Amino acid sequence: MASPAVAFARENHQRFLSELKDLLRIPSVSTSEEHKSDVQKAADFVAAELRRIGMENVEVVPTKGHPLIYADWLHAPGSPTALCYAHYDVQPPDPLDEWVSPPFEPTERNNNLYARGAVDDKGQLWMEIKAVEALMKGHGGKLPLNLKFIIEGEEEVGGESIAEYVRKQKAKLRADFALVCDTELFAPDLPTLCVGLRGLVYTEIEALGPKTDLHSGMYGGVAPNPFFGLIEILSQLKDSKGRILIPGFYRDVKKPSTDELKAWKRLPFNEEHYRKTEVGSKVLIGEPGFSVLYRTWARPTLEVHGMPGGFTAPGAKTVIPARAAAKVSMRLVPDQDPDDILKRYTNYVKKLTPKGIETKIKVWSKGPACVVGTENPYIKAATLAMHDVFKDVFKKDTVFIRSGGSIPIVTDFQDVLKIPSVMMGFGLPDDNLHAPNEKFHIPNFYRGIESICLFFEKLSRT
């Protein structure tokens, strides 16, 4: 018999999409002080919808940063308890001139919905909420299992508030597993569960030289230049083949299992297509001896993201800056300890710092890698649910992948709450997360709702 929840969802496709557009119109950019009220507005919007669909004990929880949202429904004795996670904050939309349609005016083109936050993560947050609404309607005002929501507004700025909340509210957040909808399918129409994430250490190196900006004609050749200090440091963090040179950096790296490597080889991956369409570069770089998927999922990295400082406006100004900075991150893999890596990195940067320059290191975020076992009943039920939803378009079993990205809260759920996470995401590799023209493939929005409905129904029967 068809699921009554899925039937309700299909009858309400257009309303669900229209509501998502209303949420996407709120510019909840968590990195920007000028959008603080918009972030609050988005939190209130989500909380109001949770109340409307029948969730209980809905709270907008103030924090030092942006608010969290908590809600629960706990009237299914004997059934598992799910903790649903998502985030309502978004990245800045810059550069604006590269958007085909305005970032906060959701626009449909080619069966995609374009807007900042469409897939990361408002669209996937709305999938969770609409699945719960459909389950409520399909099951006579009840849910097939117990449910808690914890939704944050700081994922794009490090997630400090939710990390603190999880540690303080362990009893309140007690559950059997977490559902995290913030990942993607490996390929269009291929049901996918993410079972691994890289960790992250994100830093900013500040280099200090003269006491004030100086005229390069009068002082060039004698005054130390913080940019050259940074160049000297950064150039020695990696070699020409991409190997990181921090002493002891690779000491604890854990290799993927043989079975996992074999499964990756079976995935429909075309390196040339990936190079052209996703990366858009003439060549792919990285450590020799590892495949592209191995390098992006199971090898650590070090990248430079920006170097603020000095004169950057149009035109010329001959200045030796008093300070400059470099934003540097390292992605970590299982068994690498973020504190150990940060210590090794800090010591190495100090050692490389040239005379006349002082360096300081600020840590923006820090968290370990995570790999989820695939034998628990929650992953098994999710595997079956996604297969059932996708079987009409792609007669393949659900595949397991890792992600090169980091979702720090998954590690907190594992280490603090002692629960596994089911990372069930419906984005696509070309959805332009964090870039202009971000999109969400509309059929995947609907498939996501149906998959969550079936997933929760299967769990209630087990």
N, C-alpha and C positions, 0 to 999 in steps of 0.2 A: 504494500500500500504506500502511495506517495506521502511524503511528509506534509502534514497540514501547515507547518511553519513555512516550508518552502513554497507551498501554494500561495500563502498570504504574501510572502515576499515578492513573488512573481506578479501578483495583482497590483503591487504598490511600487513597481520599479520607478516610475516617473516621479512620484512624490518623494521617494528616498533620494533621488538624484537632485531634485529641486532643493531639498533641505540641505544637502551637502553643499550646494552652491551658496546658500545663505551663510554657512559656516566659513566657506572659502573667501567670502567677501570681507571678512574681518582680518585686517593685517596684523596678526598676532606674532610679530617679529620679536622674539625674546631677547635678542642681542642689543636692541635699540631702546634707550630710555624714552625716546619720544613715542614709542608704541606701547608703553607700560599699560595705559588705559585700555588699549585694544586687546592686549593679552588677558586682562581681567574680563573684558567683554566676552571674549571667546570662552573663558572658563564658565562664566555665568550662562552662556548659550548652551554649552554641553550639559551643565548641571540641570538646567531647566528641562532639557529633553529626557534626561535620565529619570527625573521625577514624573514626567508626563507618561512615560511608557510603563511605569509601575515599579521602578526600583525604589528601595527604601533607604532611610538614614543617609540621604544625599547631603554631602557637605562640600562646600568650597573652603578648603583649608588654607588659611594664610601662612606664608613662610617668609623667610628673609628676602626671598626673591619673588618668583611668580607663584600663584596659588596652585595647589593640588586639588584634585576632585576625588572624593571617596563616595561609594554607594554600595549597598548590598541587598541581597534577597536570599533568605536562609530558611526556606520552608520545604526542603526536600530531604527529610530524614532518611539516612541510609544511602544517599547518593553522594558522589564526590563533590568537593567544593573547588570551583575554578576562580582564579584571580586574574581578571582581564586587565591588561596593560596597553596603553597607547599614549601618544602625546599630541597636544593641540597647538603647540608653538611651531613656528616655521622659521626658515632661514631668510635673511634679507634677499630681496628680489634682484639686486644689482648683478650685472649692468642692465639698466632698464631699456636701453635702446636696442637690445638684442631680442626683446620679447615681440612676438608677432601680434599678440593681443595683450592688453594690460594684465599684470600678474594677479591683481585682486579683483578682476572682472572675469569670473569663470566662463570659458568659451568652449563650445563643442565643435570639434573638427575631426573628420575621419574616424568617428566612433571613439574618440579620446576626449577627455575633459582636461583643458589646459588652465592651470592656475598655480600660484605658489602654494605649496602644501597639499596639492591634489592627491599625491601618492604618499608623501612624507610629511605628516602622517595623518592628515585630517580625513582623507578618503578611507584609510584603513581603520581609523578610529570609528568613523561612521558605520563601516561594515559591522563592527562589533555591536554597536548600539542598535542598529537596525535588525541584526540577527536576534538580539534579545527581544526586541519588540515583536518580531515575527513568531518567536517561540511562545511568548506570552499569549498572543492572539490565537496561535494554533493549538495551544494546550489549555484553553479555558481560563486564562488569567494566572496560570502557574508556569513555573520553569521545570524542566526535567532534571535539573541539578541545582545545587547551591552556587551562588554567584557573588563575587565581590569585584568592584572596579577600583583601580588606582590609576589615575590619569594625571600626567604632569604637564607643566608649561615651561620646562627648562631643559628639555632633552638636547636642544641645539646649543646650549651654553654649559654643558657639563653635568646637569642633573644632580647638583649638590643637595637640593632640598629633599628630593625623593629618597636619596640615599640615607639622609639623616632620619627621615620619617619611617622608613622601613626598619631601621635599627631600633627606633623608639617604640614602634607600634607592632612588634612581632606578633603579639597575641591577637590583635585586631585583624591583622592581615593573614592569619593562619589559613592555609589552603592545602589542597593535595597537589595542585600543579598551577602553573601560570600560562595564560594564553597571551602571546606577544605578536601583534600584527604590525610589523615594521620592517619586513624583509621582502624578497621578490621571488618570482618564478625563475627557474634557470633559463627557460626559453618559452616563447608564446605557446599556450595550450598544454604545457607540460606540468602536471601537478608536482609541487616541490615543497619539501620541508627543509628548513635550515636547521642544522644540528651542531653548528660550530661558529664561533665568532673570534676574531682577533682582539686582543687587549690593546690598550692605548696609554701612552705617556705623551701628553701634549705640553710643550714648554715654550717659553720665550726667552731667548738670550738677549740681554741688554748689554751693549758695549758702550763704555764711557771713555771719552778721550779728554779734550781740552775743557776748561771750565765753562766756555761759551762758544757759540758758533764763530768761526774765524774766517777772514778773507784769505782765499787760497793763494792770491798773489803775494801777500805780505808774509804769510805763515806756511805756505806749502813747502814741503821739504824738511820742515823742522817739527811741525805739530803732528802728533799721532792722529790718524784718521780712523774713527770707529768702524767705518765700512770695510776698510782694508783689514782691520783686525778680525771682523766677522768672516770676510772672505778667506782669510788664512785658516781660521778655525773650521769653517764649513767644508773647505776643500779637503780636509784631512779626516772627516768623519766617515767617508766612504771611498772605496777605490774605484777605478774606472770600470770595473765589472759589476759594480753594485754591492760588493761585499762590505758590510759595516765594520769599521776598524776599531771600535771601542773595545778595549781589552776585556775579554771574558763575556762579550755580548751573547755569543751563541752557546755558552756552556750548558744551559739547561733546556735547550730547544728539544721538544718532543716530536718525533716523526709521526706522520699518520700511519695507521695500520695498513698492512698489505691488502686487506679486503677493501678498505676505503679507497686506496689508490686504484685498485682494479675497477671499482664502481665509477670513479671519476673518468677513467678512460672510456667507459661505455656511454658517457653523456654526449648529447649531440652538440659538440663544440667544434667550430671552425676557426682556427687561429687567424687566418687571413681576413675573414669576415669581421672578427672581433677587432683586429687592428684597424681596419678601414672604417667600420661603422660606429664602434663604441669609443675607441681611443682616438682615431683620426690622425694618426702619426705615420711617418714614413717607415719606422721600424719599431719593434718592441725591445725593451731593454731588460736587464735583470741578471741575476746570478745564473751562470751557465750550469747545465746539468739538471735543471728543474723545469717542468712544464709550466705553461702560463697559469693553469689552475692551481698547481702546487705553489707557485710563487705568490699568488694572490690570496690563497686560503691558508697556507700552512708554513710560510716563511715570514720571518720578521722583516720590517722595513724601517727606513729612516727617510723622511721627506722634509723639504723646506717649503713653507706655504706663503711667506711674505717677508719683506724686509723694510719696515717703516723707518723713516728717519731722513734727515737732510732736506734737500729741496726737491720737491716732486711736482710743482705747478708747471704749467706751460712756460716756455721761454728758458732763459739762462740766468743762473745766479751762482757765482763762484764762491761756494761756501764749503768749509771743512766743518762737518757737524760736530756738536758737542757729544751727541749720543746717536746711536742707531740700534736697531733691534732685528732679530731674525726669529720667526715663528717656526719651530722645529718639532715634529712629532715622530714617534716610533710606534709602529704596530707590533704587538707581541703575540706569540703563539703559546700553546699549552706548556706549562711548567716554567715559563719565564716569570719571575717575580717582579712586578712593577717597581717596588721599592729598591730592589737590588739593581735593576737596570738604570733607574734614575740616579742612584749613587755612582755607578760606574760612568755614566754619561757626564754627570757633574764633575767628577774628578778629572775626566779626560778633557773636557772643555777648559777647565782651569789650567791644566798642563799645556794645552795648545795656545792659551791666550798670550799674544805677543807683548813685549815690553811697551809701556806707555798707555796700555789699554787695561781697563778694569772690567770684568764681566760679572753680571748677576743673572741668576736663572730663576724665572718665575714659572710655577707649575699651574697650568690651566685645568688639566684633568688627568686622572690616573686610574687604571683598572686592569685586571688580568684577563687573559683569554678564557674561553669557556667551550667545552664540548659536551653535548647532551647524548646520553645513551639512547639507542633506538629500540630497546627491548621493553620499555615500560608501557603500561596499558594506554597511557594518554597519547604517546606517539603512534602506537598501533591503531587506535581509534581515529586519530587525525589522518593517518595514511589511508585508511579505508574511506573516510568521508570525502577526501579530496579526489580519490580515484572515482568514486560514485558520481561526483559533480562533473568531472572532466571526461568521463568515459565515452560520451557521445561525440567528442571532438578529437580525442587523442587516446587511443586504446593502449595506454602504457600504464604501468604501475607508478605510484608516487616515488619520486627520486629523493635522495638525501644529499644535500650539499652543505658546504661551509660558506661563510661570507667573509670577505676581507675586511669588512667594517667592524665596528664595535657598538654594542648596546650595553652600557655598563650595568643597567638594572638587571639584566639576565644573570650576571654574576652575583649581584646582591640577592636575588631570589634563591640562587643555588647555595650561597655561602651563609646567608643570614636566616632566610626562611626555611632552608633545607628542602626546597622543592624544585623539580625539573621544570623547564619552560618548553612549551610547544610553540616554535617560531613559524607561524603560518602566515606567510605574506603573499601578496598578489600583485606587486609591482612587476615591471619588466626591466631588463637591462638598459633599454634606451629611454627610460622615463625621465631622464635629466634631473635627477635628484640634486638639489643645491645649485642648479644651473638655470639659465633662462629657458623658457618654454617647458617647464615641468608639466608632466601630464599623468593621467591615470586612464588606462584602457577601460572604457565603461563596462564591457562584458566581464572584465575581471572584478570590478566592483560588485556586480551581481553574483558572480561565482563565489566571491569571498563570503558574502552574506549566506548563501546556501551551504557552503562548506562548514561554516561555524554552526549553523542550525543542525546539520546532520552529525557533526562531531559531538555536540552536546547531547543529542538524542541517543547516539550509540553509547556514550558513556553512561547514560542513565540506565541502559539495559544491561550494562556489565557491572 
